[in-house]
């Protein structure tokens, strides 16, 4: 059986290159909101490295990035402060924003998929 044979081709990284549209989306988020800070979320077994942007009112968004170094360069070009989420933690204003959105029955992440649980 061929199921357990090792491939002769070297394995590539699990992630794919970052789409230019993702970077433009993040740049537009920065331009259209005030007080935006960036946070680098490390790669896990489930997700790639991501950049989390949080505005002054707690509104947030995130997109994949190829590496923390690329995220830092991108933030520096836009003059956005950037932090390591493992050192700083998630900002309280983001948690407050999520709580407000949940109360209103909205998806804090903006995908529109949030549905409040129905009482049992």
Backbone as a chain_set.jsonl record, in Angstrom:
{"seq": "XXXXXXXXXXXXXXXXXXXXXXXXXXXXXXXXXXXXXXXXXXXXXXXXXXXXXXXXXXXXXXXXXXXXXXXXXXXXXXXXXXXXXXXXXXXXXXXXXXXXXXXXXXXXXXXXXXXXXXXX", "coords": {"N": [[0.819, -1.183, 0.0], [0.43, 2.245, -0.699], [-0.004, 4.228, 1.11], [1.606, 4.876, 3.288], [4.04, 5.625, 2.329], [6.877, 7.706, 2.06], [7.055, 10.915, 0.686], [9.135, 11.947, -2.009], [9.499, 14.532, -2.584], [10.335, 17.622, -1.08], [8.56, 18.891, 1.757], [6.416, 21.693, 1.676], [5.853, 24.798, 3.344], [2.953, 25.074, 5.422], [1.344, 27.287, 5.048], [0.029, 29.717, 2.698], [1.167, 32.232, 0.382], [0.706, 35.652, 1.407], [-2.117, 37.425, 0.39], [-2.258, 40.279, -1.675], [-4.525, 41.813, -1.522], [-5.353, 41.404, 1.107], [-3.429, 42.859, 2.554], [-3.998, 45.413, 1.59], [-6.592, 45.7, 2.55], [-6.082, 45.775, 5.323], [-4.541, 48.122, 5.426], [-6.464, 49.991, 4.628], [-8.219, 49.783, 6.777], [-6.633, 50.923, 8.769], [-6.353, 53.537, 7.72], [-8.994, 54.457, 7.791], [-9.852, 54.57, 10.402], [-9.31, 55.767, 13.754], [-6.548, 55.848, 16.078], [-5.428, 53.266, 15.781], [-3.898, 50.225, 16.651], [-1.509, 47.625, 16.187], [-1.242, 44.096, 16.557], [0.742, 41.239, 16.825], [-0.135, 37.988, 16.265], [0.926, 34.818, 17.124], [1.942, 32.025, 15.047], [0.093, 29.025, 15.099], [-0.778, 25.536, 15.583], [-3.067, 25.429, 14.19], [-3.609, 27.906, 12.936], [-2.119, 30.409, 10.786], [0.5, 32.89, 11.216], [-0.836, 35.936, 12.322], [-1.999, 39.329, 11.88], [-3.448, 41.467, 14.067], [-5.603, 44.144, 14.149], [-6.575, 46.858, 16.128], [-8.849, 49.346, 16.764], [-9.389, 52.665, 18.247], [-11.866, 52.53, 19.55], [-12.184, 49.873, 20.031], [-13.033, 48.325, 17.931], [-12.155, 45.76, 15.687], [-9.994, 43.838, 13.497], [-8.558, 41.113, 11.662], [-5.893, 39.624, 9.794], [-4.068, 37.23, 7.854], [-0.487, 36.908, 7.859], [2.784, 36.578, 6.442], [5.026, 36.394, 8.105], [6.231, 37.402, 11.384], [8.171, 39.4, 11.061], [7.621, 40.571, 8.557], [5.131, 41.644, 9.17], [5.873, 43.546, 11.076], [7.441, 45.291, 9.503], [5.482, 46.188, 7.705], [3.714, 47.518, 9.468], [5.424, 49.514, 10.407], [5.849, 50.995, 8.062], [3.361, 52.184, 7.792], [3.249, 53.684, 10.041], [2.154, 52.586, 12.393], [1.773, 51.55, 15.698], [3.113, 48.467, 16.856], [2.694, 45.393, 18.521], [3.615, 42.448, 20.393], [1.336, 39.982, 20.885], [1.569, 37.973, 22.751], [3.077, 39.082, 24.737], [1.754, 41.426, 25.473], [-0.984, 40.879, 25.644], [-4.553, 40.745, 24.904], [-6.162, 43.802, 24.136], [-8.147, 45.625, 26.513], [-10.163, 47.281, 25.502], [-10.891, 45.994, 23.181], [-12.07, 43.636, 24.12], [-14.22, 44.808, 25.471], [-15.577, 45.948, 23.301], [-16.3, 43.602, 21.912], [-18.08, 42.52, 23.787], [-20.097, 44.477, 23.77], [-21.004, 44.199, 21.111], [-21.931, 41.583, 21.148], [-24.067, 41.802, 22.908], [-25.773, 43.275, 21.311], [-26.392, 41.382, 19.489], [-24.731, 40.942, 17.352], [-22.007, 39.876, 15.232], [-18.876, 40.066, 16.564], [-16.523, 39.842, 15.064], [-17.206, 40.583, 12.549], [-18.094, 38.937, 10.482], [-20.717, 38.35, 10.23], [-21.836, 35.987, 10.964], [-22.542, 35.443, 13.547], [-24.765, 34.205, 15.92], [-26.89, 34.633, 18.558], [-27.105, 32.435, 21.37], [-29.926, 30.362, 21.888], [-32.15, 30.235, 24.663], [-32.448, 27.302, 26.651]], "CA": [[0.0, 0.0, 0.0], [1.202, 3.481, -0.846], [-0.439, 5.238, 2.072], [2.623, 5.244, 4.261], [5.302, 5.973, 1.68], [7.292, 9.097, 2.197], [7.201, 11.617, -0.578], [10.511, 12.34, -2.295], [9.521, 15.99, -2.686], [10.326, 18.264, 0.245], [7.275, 19.5, 2.115], [6.398, 23.148, 1.736], [5.163, 25.336, 4.517], [1.505, 24.885, 5.353], [0.659, 28.51, 4.638], [0.193, 30.225, 1.338], [1.592, 33.634, 0.452], [-0.336, 36.61, 1.762], [-2.74, 38.087, -0.743], [-2.106, 41.734, -1.667], [-5.814, 42.371, -1.104], [-5.367, 41.395, 2.568], [-2.636, 43.994, 3.016], [-4.743, 46.631, 1.265], [-7.702, 45.754, 3.498], [-5.54, 46.236, 6.598], [-4.159, 49.529, 5.263], [-7.71, 50.772, 4.609], [-8.703, 49.8, 8.163], [-5.807, 51.917, 9.465], [-6.663, 54.877, 7.206], [-10.379, 54.856, 8.031], [-10.146, 54.59, 11.835], [-8.247, 56.445, 14.491], [-5.978, 55.153, 17.226], [-5.248, 51.835, 15.484], [-2.68, 49.551, 17.063], [-1.379, 46.297, 15.599], [-0.75, 43.046, 17.437], [1.132, 40.028, 16.107], [-0.576, 36.734, 16.879], [1.867, 33.817, 16.614], [1.47, 30.844, 14.327], [-0.257, 27.869, 15.927], [-0.976, 24.355, 14.743], [-4.313, 25.622, 13.446], [-3.622, 29.14, 12.152], [-0.858, 31.05, 10.423], [0.752, 34.141, 11.922], [-1.818, 36.942, 11.916], [-1.916, 40.692, 12.398], [-4.716, 41.928, 14.623], [-5.669, 45.6, 14.261], [-7.61, 47.29, 17.068], [-9.052, 50.799, 16.721], [-9.552, 53.317, 19.554], [-13.126, 52.131, 20.183], [-12.186, 48.427, 20.214], [-13.333, 47.622, 16.687], [-10.948, 45.041, 15.316], [-9.97, 42.942, 12.348], [-7.279, 40.389, 11.574], [-5.563, 38.974, 8.525], [-2.841, 36.439, 7.836], [0.75, 37.491, 7.371], [3.761, 35.512, 6.219], [5.928, 36.276, 9.25], [6.213, 38.575, 12.26], [9.049, 40.445, 10.518], [6.868, 41.266, 7.507], [4.097, 42.426, 9.86], [6.528, 44.713, 11.686], [7.802, 46.219, 8.42], [4.228, 46.76, 7.199], [3.232, 48.478, 10.466], [6.362, 50.635, 10.43], [5.584, 51.814, 6.868], [2.121, 52.939, 8.012], [3.388, 54.366, 11.337], [1.216, 51.968, 13.335], [2.489, 50.813, 16.741], [2.864, 47.032, 16.759], [3.071, 44.698, 19.742], [3.486, 40.998, 20.409], [0.154, 39.674, 21.69], [1.967, 37.108, 23.867], [3.629, 39.928, 25.797], [0.824, 42.49, 25.855], [-2.352, 40.405, 25.831], [-5.563, 41.431, 24.101], [-6.548, 45.046, 24.807], [-9.456, 45.635, 27.17], [-11.154, 47.924, 24.635], [-11.358, 44.974, 22.228], [-13.004, 42.777, 24.863], [-15.43, 45.611, 25.707], [-16.262, 46.039, 22.003], [-16.93, 42.3, 21.662], [-19.224, 42.385, 24.695], [-21.164, 45.346, 23.256], [-21.534, 43.608, 19.883], [-22.673, 40.374, 21.522], [-25.338, 42.273, 23.47], [-26.601, 43.717, 20.19], [-26.665, 40.234, 18.623], [-23.875, 41.038, 16.162], [-20.741, 39.16, 15.248], [-17.804, 41.021, 16.8], [-15.509, 39.725, 14.04], [-17.669, 41.2, 11.333], [-18.461, 38.019, 9.404], [-22.171, 38.249, 10.146], [-22.256, 34.621, 11.261], [-22.878, 35.287, 14.959], [-26.168, 34.044, 16.306], [-26.937, 34.406, 20.015], [-27.667, 31.141, 21.745], [-31.308, 30.402, 22.367], [-32.258, 29.578, 25.978], [-32.994, 25.929, 26.598]], "C": [[0.865, 1.249, 0.0], [0.852, 4.529, 0.2], [0.693, 5.75, 2.95], [3.969, 5.564, 3.641], [5.615, 7.444, 1.9], [7.474, 9.7, 0.821], [8.667, 11.989, -0.771], [10.63, 13.854, -2.432], [9.528, 16.586, -1.293], [8.97, 18.912, 0.501], [7.416, 21.004, 2.179], [5.666, 23.574, 2.997], [3.662, 25.236, 4.321], [0.783, 26.109, 4.812], [0.889, 28.862, 3.188], [0.612, 31.674, 1.441], [0.404, 34.551, 0.753], [-0.823, 37.309, 0.506], [-2.581, 39.601, -0.597], [-3.407, 42.402, -1.213], [-5.93, 42.392, 0.424], [-4.598, 42.589, 3.127], [-3.339, 45.315, 2.733], [-5.929, 46.803, 2.21], [-7.223, 46.288, 4.851], [-5.152, 47.717, 6.531], [-5.395, 50.425, 5.264], [-8.314, 50.851, 6.007], [-7.946, 50.867, 8.953], [-6.176, 53.326, 9.02], [-8.054, 55.363, 7.629], [-10.766, 54.897, 9.518], [-9.01, 55.289, 12.566], [-7.772, 55.588, 15.657], [-5.737, 53.671, 17.006], [-3.887, 51.359, 15.974], [-2.697, 48.158, 16.458], [-0.795, 45.334, 16.631], [-0.415, 41.826, 16.589], [0.666, 38.825, 16.908], [0.287, 35.615, 16.285], [1.179, 32.683, 15.872], [1.17, 29.742, 15.334], [-0.389, 26.659, 15.016], [-2.198, 24.507, 13.854], [-4.27, 26.83, 12.513], [-2.209, 29.618, 11.839], [-0.638, 32.256, 11.337], [-0.245, 35.173, 11.411], [-1.475, 38.296, 12.522], [-3.319, 41.079, 12.825], [-4.635, 43.435, 14.733], [-6.827, 45.956, 15.175], [-7.668, 48.808, 17.048], [-9.295, 51.339, 18.131], [-10.806, 52.86, 20.289], [-13.234, 50.616, 20.392], [-12.55, 47.641, 18.976], [-12.051, 46.969, 16.203], [-11.134, 44.216, 14.052], [-8.632, 42.219, 12.365], [-7.136, 39.769, 10.204], [-4.25, 38.22, 8.696], [-1.662, 37.285, 7.387], [1.771, 36.373, 7.262], [4.69, 35.309, 7.408], [5.79, 37.513, 10.132], [7.068, 39.723, 11.72], [8.336, 41.253, 9.431], [5.788, 42.14, 8.134], [4.698, 43.686, 10.477], [6.901, 45.748, 10.632], [6.568, 46.936, 7.891], [3.722, 47.83, 8.158], [4.134, 49.715, 10.515], [6.114, 51.573, 9.241], [4.347, 52.679, 7.051], [2.132, 53.717, 9.328], [2.351, 53.887, 12.347], [2.037, 51.265, 14.413], [2.126, 49.331, 16.675], [3.465, 46.334, 17.974], [2.943, 43.189, 19.537], [2.352, 40.66, 21.37], [0.509, 38.792, 22.888], [2.514, 37.919, 25.027], [2.601, 40.91, 26.344], [-0.563, 41.975, 26.229], [-3.313, 41.184, 24.944], [-6.032, 42.678, 24.84], [-7.968, 44.985, 25.367], [-10.517, 46.252, 26.275], [-11.696, 46.964, 23.586], [-12.369, 44.043, 22.909], [-14.317, 43.517, 25.132], [-16.252, 45.725, 24.424], [-16.989, 44.723, 21.696], [-18.16, 42.105, 22.53], [-20.395, 43.246, 24.215], [-21.814, 44.74, 22.016], [-22.374, 42.369, 20.189], [-24.045, 40.738, 22.097], [-26.311, 42.693, 22.376], [-26.94, 42.585, 19.233], [-25.863, 40.242, 17.342], [-22.623, 40.198, 16.35], [-19.623, 40.168, 15.467], [-16.727, 40.984, 15.721], [-15.938, 40.256, 12.696], [-18.11, 40.259, 10.229], [-19.973, 37.885, 9.245], [-22.71, 36.883, 10.526], [-22.71, 34.438, 12.702], [-24.384, 35.18, 15.156], [-26.207, 33.788, 17.804], [-27.582, 33.056, 20.316], [-29.099, 31.325, 22.235], [-31.375, 29.69, 23.705], [-32.89, 28.196, 25.834], [-33.975, 25.683, 27.698]], "O": [[1.917, 1.286, 0.638], [1.39, 5.635, 0.153], [0.726, 6.927, 3.309], [4.947, 5.756, 4.363], [4.729, 8.298, 1.921], [7.989, 9.056, -0.093], [9.361, 12.31, 0.194], [11.734, 14.398, -2.399], [8.809, 16.114, -0.413], [8.322, 19.415, -0.416], [8.414, 21.526, 2.676], [4.953, 22.788, 3.622], [3.162, 25.303, 3.198], [-0.271, 25.985, 4.187], [1.815, 28.372, 2.542], [0.432, 32.291, 2.491], [-0.738, 34.26, 0.399], [-0.028, 37.73, -0.334], [-2.753, 40.139, 0.497], [-3.369, 43.458, -0.582], [-6.543, 43.305, 0.979], [-5.057, 43.25, 4.058], [-3.28, 46.237, 3.547], [-6.237, 47.92, 2.624], [-7.871, 47.144, 5.452], [-5.406, 48.472, 7.47], [-5.368, 51.509, 5.846], [-8.865, 51.886, 6.381], [-8.546, 51.625, 9.714], [-6.299, 54.222, 9.855], [-8.259, 56.564, 7.805], [-11.905, 55.229, 9.844], [-7.893, 55.388, 12.059], [-8.495, 54.722, 16.152], [-5.832, 52.888, 17.952], [-2.864, 52.003, 15.743], [-3.761, 47.577, 16.241], [0.032, 45.71, 17.461], [-1.203, 41.427, 15.732], [1.022, 38.661, 18.075], [0.365, 35.484, 15.063], [-0.011, 32.425, 16.055], [1.907, 29.553, 16.301], [-0.141, 26.75, 13.813], [-2.343, 23.785, 12.868], [-4.832, 26.786, 11.419], [-1.246, 29.281, 12.528], [-1.507, 32.594, 12.141], [-0.474, 35.275, 10.206], [-0.767, 38.396, 13.524], [-4.26, 41.024, 12.033], [-3.703, 43.962, 15.342], [-7.929, 45.428, 15.026], [-6.663, 49.479, 17.286], [-9.394, 50.572, 19.089], [-10.815, 52.807, 21.519], [-14.256, 50.129, 20.876], [-12.4, 46.419, 18.954], [-10.976, 47.561, 16.3], [-12.248, 43.939, 13.608], [-7.685, 42.667, 13.012], [-8.119, 39.434, 9.543], [-3.437, 38.535, 9.565], [-1.816, 38.249, 6.636], [1.639, 35.338, 7.915], [5.098, 34.183, 7.692], [5.294, 38.547, 9.686], [6.723, 40.89, 11.904], [8.44, 42.479, 9.396], [5.554, 43.258, 7.675], [4.105, 44.763, 10.409], [6.702, 46.945, 10.838], [6.597, 48.144, 7.655], [3.345, 48.922, 7.732], [3.644, 50.836, 10.649], [6.163, 52.794, 9.39], [4.285, 53.79, 6.525], [1.133, 54.34, 9.688], [1.75, 54.686, 13.065], [2.911, 50.463, 14.087], [0.964, 48.982, 16.462], [4.581, 46.635, 18.399], [2.254, 42.724, 18.629], [2.409, 41.019, 22.547], [-0.161, 38.847, 23.92], [2.425, 37.493, 26.178], [2.583, 41.192, 27.542], [-1.244, 42.585, 27.053], [-2.928, 42.166, 24.309], [-6.276, 42.623, 26.045], [-8.863, 44.38, 24.777], [-11.661, 45.799, 26.28], [-12.838, 47.106, 23.148], [-13.402, 43.71, 22.328], [-15.396, 42.932, 25.033], [-17.477, 45.612, 24.455], [-18.145, 44.728, 21.274], [-19.173, 41.583, 22.066], [-21.545, 42.808, 24.246], [-23.038, 44.763, 21.882], [-23.406, 42.139, 19.559], [-25.047, 40.08, 21.817], [-27.52, 42.495, 22.497], [-27.686, 42.785, 18.274], [-26.258, 39.626, 16.353], [-22.236, 39.859, 17.469], [-19.434, 41.052, 14.632], [-16.074, 41.999, 15.48], [-15.116, 40.37, 11.787], [-18.467, 40.715, 9.143], [-20.451, 37.365, 8.237], [-23.912, 36.641, 10.424], [-23.218, 33.371, 13.049], [-25.159, 35.972, 14.62], [-25.613, 32.818, 18.275], [-28.481, 32.604, 19.607], [-29.431, 32.305, 22.901], [-30.735, 28.653, 23.883], [-33.758, 27.975, 24.99], [-34.526, 24.587, 27.8]]}, "num_chains": 1, "name": "protein.A"}
